[in-house]
Amino acid sequence: MKDRLEKGREQLEEAREAIKALCEPVAPPKQIQDCIRYFCSVESGNSEQIKVNEQKRIKLYKFTAALVRAYANLANEMEEADYTATEARNIKEEVKDYEYVRHQVKLASGDYIDLKMYEPDMRHLLDNYVHADDSELLTDFDNVPLVQLIVKNGAEAAAQNLPEGIRTDQEAMSAAIDNNIRRVIVDKTEVNPKYYEEMSRLLDELIQQRRQDKIDYQEYLSKVTALSKQVIDPPTEAYPPGIGTAAQQALFDNLGDNIPDDRKAEIATAIDESIKDERSDAWRGNRIKELEVRNAIEKVSDKYLDITIDVDKIFSIAEKQDAY
């Protein structure tokens, strides 16, 4: 028993030291917005900064999980592990604080999309050993990402479902929205590079307008709602007749800017039909089957000798389409 308690105390202290060292560089006063800047990005919506800070966030999630588990192992035996009653209360609050930071950073960065599979275990430990009050479901983030909540309910309504630490701070709320939209844009870019480059440009423009106070917060929420809808569901009315599917839209957008829209629509439709006719099941990763798809694109390219079609680029885009 003594050895188990000693080992448990050692693991808890190591976990506390590790996460304190990780969070030490956070700028004073170390409020949630300071944590978001450190672990996500100084400039909201900056995909490069979000990417650069990814390893710090991963460490935060891992170290917090380790702290929660180490505390849970001793939560009912803190006095037996030689902690005073005051120390036990302080450590419990400390664990709650770090878990709170983890949760806020996860939402602000959009990482909850990737990490939701780990939540049930964390929730069990938190509900049983850390949170004294009954847990309150603020929003179903496990099934509905923030950007989709914005599309469904509008940015202002979606914001009301976020944790208090974010929703009561306009800057933190804006950063969470910007970062989550940027995350979706980055994830979708390979499906339609041309379209999502434009979405990225529009997001940059909106962020600058907000930072420079060219628009107020309510107008920002309105515009970010409209942008989110474009990101999640590209409007079909922006395309010529016959370009109705996401795959056709991607082909149309990436054929080139110097081709008239009517001819681009004709070529995109022809490539779409040719790929569907020639592709085999499970063709991705199979060199012979991939060659058949590439030949389907080249077949169309050969019919339009006055237009240069980048077959490699179009093949790469076709490879990412669910329709194929």
N, C-alpha and C positions, 0 to 999 in steps of 0.2 A: 504493500500500500504506500509506504513512504517513498520507495523508489519511483512509483508511478506518479505520485504528486510532485516529486522533485523534477522528474522529467517533464511533466506537464507545465510546471512553472517555468522551466528553462525554455520550452518551446514558446510559451506565451511571451516571455520577455524578449526572445529573439524576434518574434513577429512584430512586437511593438517597436523595437529599435529599427527594424528594417523599414517599416512604413513611415516612421518619423523621419528617417534619413532621406527617404524618397521625397517626402513633402516639404522638407526643410527649405529648398530653394524657392518655394512659392512666395511671391511678394507679399509683404505686409499690406493690409491687416489680415491677410489669409482668409478673406471671405470667399463665398462660393464663386463669385465672378473672377477673383484672383486665381482660383484653382482651375477654372475653365480656361483662362488665358494661358496658364502654364501647361496644362495637360492637353488642351485642344489647339487653340491658336490665338495669338495676340490680335490678329485681324480676323474678325468673324468671316467665315466662308472661304478662307484661304486654304485651298486644297493641299498646297505644298507644306504649309505649316502643320496641318492636321496629319499629313502623312509622316512628316519628320518626328512628330510627337507620339506616333503610334506606339513605339516601344515603351515610352514612359507610361502610357495608359494601360498597356498590357501588364506592366509591373504593378501598377496601382490596383488593377483588378485581382491579380494573383496574390499580392501582399495582403489585400483586404480579406480575401477568402481565407488565407492562411491565418490571419488574426482572428477572424470570426470562429474558425474551427478550433484554434488553440484556446480561445476563451470559452467556447462551448464545452470543451473537455474538462474545464475546471469551474464552470459557472456555479455549480451547486456545492463546491468544496473549496471556495476561496479562502476561508479561514483555516481549513486544514492544510492548505498550501502556504500558510504563513503570511497571508495578506490581512491587513487590518480591515475593519468594516469600511473605513473611509477610503482606503486604497481600492477595495473591491468596488465601491460605488463609482469612484473616479475612472477606473478601468472600464467599467460597463459603459459610462458616458463616452469615454474615448473610442470604444469600439463602435458605438452608435454614430459618433461624429464621422469616423472614417468611412463607415458604410454609406452614410449620407453623401459624402463627397464622391465616393465611387458611383453611386446611383446618378447624381447630378451630371457628372462628367460623361457617364455612359450615354445619357439622354442627349446632352449637348453636342456630343461628337457623332451621334448616330451609330455608335458601336453596339447598342442594344439589339440591332438587327442580327448581328453575327453571334452575340453571346447569349441569346435568350435560352438556348438549350441548357445552360448551366444554372439557370435561375431557380428551378424547383428545389435543388439541394440547398442553395443559399437561403431561400425563403424559409425552409424548414428550420434551419439553425437560427435564423434571425427571429422568427416567430416564437420559438421555444426558449431562447436564451438571452436575446438582446432587447427586442421590443416589448415593453411592458404593456402597452395598450393594444387593443385589437387592431389588426392591420386594416387599412382603408384602401380599397381599390380606386385609384384615381383615374386610371385609363387602361385599356387593354392593350398595352404596348407590345405584348408578346405576339399578338396577331395583327395589329394595325400600326405600321410605322407612322411617325409623326407627319411626314409629308402626305400620306394618304388621309390622315385625320384632317389635315388642312384642306385637302381637296374636297372631302366629304362635308365638313362643317364650317370651313372658313378658318383663317389663321387666328382670329380673336377667340372664337369658341374653342378651338383646339388648345389654345394657350391656357384656358381655364382648367384643362384636364391635367396639366403638368404639375409637378411638385411645387410647393409654395416657394422654395428657394429660387426657382427659375421664374415662375409666373409673376412674382411680385417685383421683379427687377427687369425693367424694359431692355436694358443692355444685355442681360443674361438671356432673356427670351429671344431677342433678335439674333444673338450669337447661336443659340440652339437651332433656330429656324434656318439661318444661313448655312450652318454646318451640315444640317440634315439634307437640305436641298442640294448642296454641293456634293454630298456623298452619293445621292441618287444619280446626279448628273455624271459623276465620274464612273459609277458602276454601269451606266447605260451608254456611255460614249462609244464603246466599241461596237454597239449594235447599229448606231447611226452617227458616225463622227461629225458630219456636217451639221446636223440638226442640234446635237447637244453642245457643240462649240458655240452655236448661237444662243442656246439656253444659258451657257456659262457666261457669255458676254452680257446677256440681259441681267443675270444675277449680279455680276460685277457692277453694272450700272446702277442697279437698285441699291446695293450696299453703299456705293459712293453718295447717292442722293440722300440716303438716311444719315450717313456720317456728316455730310456737309449741311445738314438741316434744310435741304431743299424740299423735303416732304416731311410732314409730321408723322407721328407714330401710327395713327389710324390709317392714313393714306398708305404707309408702308405695309401694314397688315393687309389692306385691300389689294395692293399690287402683288404682294408675295403670294396671296391666295390664287390670283390669276396665273402667276408664273408656275406655281405648283401644279395647277391643272394642265398646263402645257407640257411640263416635264413628265408627268405620269401618263397623260393621254394626249399625244400630239393631235391637233385638230385636223380632221380630214378635209374640211372645207378649204383649207389653204392649198390643196393640191388639185391638179386638173382632173377631169372625169376619168374614171378607170383606175386611179391610184387610190385604192381604198384600204389595203392591208398595211400593217407595219413593215412587212418585208418589201412591198412595192414602194412605200415611202422612202425606205432606206436606200434602195437602189436609185430612185429618182433624185434624192438629195445629193448623192455622192457621185453622180455621173460627170459632173463638171458644170461650172458657172457659165461657160461660153456656148452652151447648147440651148436653143429655144425650148421653152417649157413643153410645147406640143410634141416636139421630137423626143425630148427626154422621157415624156410619158409613154410614147410609143416604144422606145428602146427598153425602158424599165419593165414595161408589161411583157415585151418579148423575152427578156432575160428571165423574168419570173416564170413564165410558162415553160421556157426551155429547161430551166433547172428542175422544175416539177416533173417534166417528162423524162428526164435523164437520170435523176438521182436514184440511188438504191437505198435500202434500209441500212441504218447504222453506217453511213458513209464517212462520217467524221473519224479521222484517225486511221482510216484504211487507204493506203496510197493509191490503189487501183480505182477505188470508188471515188476518191477525191479527184482523181484525174478525169473521171467521167463528168463531174460537175464543172470542173474547169473547162473541159471541152465544150460543154453546153453553153458556157458564157462566151467562149471564143467563136462558137458557131454564129451567135448573134452579132458579135463584133465584126466578123468577116462580111456581114451583110451591109454594114454601114462604113464603107471605105472612106467617106469624107469626114468621119468623126473618129477621134482617137479615144478608145475606151481602155482604161487601165484595168486589165483583166485581173492582175494580182490584187489590186485594191477591192474590186467588186467581189472576187472570190472570198477574200477575208471577211467582207461584210456579210455575204451569203452564209458563210460558215457560222455566224452568230445568230442567224434568224431561226426562231422556233418553228416557223412555217415550213422550213426545209429539213 
